[in-house]
Amino acid sequence: MTARGDSPYALSHLDALESEAVHVFREVAGEFERPVLLFSGGKDSVVMLHTALKAFAPAALPFALLHVDTGHNFPEVLAYRDRVVARHALRLHIASVQRFIDDGRLRERPDGTRNPLQTVPLLDAIERHRFDAVFGGGRRDEEKARAKERVFSLRDEFGGWDPRRQRPELWDLYNGRHSPGEHVRVFPLSNWTELDVWQYIAREGIELPSLYYAHEREVFARSGMLLTPGEWGGPRDGERVERRVVRYRTVGDMSCTGAVESDAVTVDRVIEEIAASRLTERGATRADDKLSEAAMEDRKREGYF
């Protein structure tokens, strides 16, 4: 049985995407001195880690993981993160937003969301550990600013992104040259879609945090989104908490990550649901991307993921 056409050597689209990601990981490992992989426990970072482990098996992963912890992360995701780190004996660095708030380097926002506050701890960790390449799970189909991103994305000495400095990547040739103080963000899943990610999860039998599947949960409505109650400041007066059967298409800071009503309790049901959806996961469930038309691009110019 062949995947494409009649050629016994043709790759399926998932094999091609996996092969590209593996190539990117090996290229970075050979070209950079101190790479690190951003790992939040979200599905994209989980798939990214899975392909990275494949790229170097049976050897150990040749770089550490980095999680920027907002302090408002879902408990299920943090527990999953720690299980994965222990299972594979990985090295994990944690950059804490709460620590930066406690020592006065950051201030809480009036809306309670900490997602935009991740930039400063991220850049501090990159500088402190001298990371010269940072793997991220961003995909071009998520959001229009990310659609402009190359696989190798040069960041200046302040961590900022300038779309005019993006380099051509013809024939999958990647240019990682950078000056002292600069670093490169690397996106091995750039060409994947949300549907690709879930089909790969199904094929590989990858475990995910439980909140990616339908479950009964306390939520409240705000600005057309179903948010989780928490110490971050929700609900407000007049916002009623109720129990609904929901799941999450993406996970991040609880203050800005919305759930969707769903009965998808298996990978196959999630795939069916996504295939029928006309909204991207960020457009449907991330309140921080609704602040303005250029919200994501503005944050990326400041050094965000």
Beta strands, then each sheet from edge to edge (+ up, - down):
strand 1: 35-38
strand 2: 64-69
strand 3: 92-96
strand 4: 133-135
strand 5: 152-155
strand 6: 183-186
strand 7: 215-222
strand 8: 225-227
strand 9: 242-247
strand 10: 260-261
sheet 1: 3+ 2+ 1+ 4+ 6+ 5-
sheet 2: 8+ 7- 9+ 10-
end
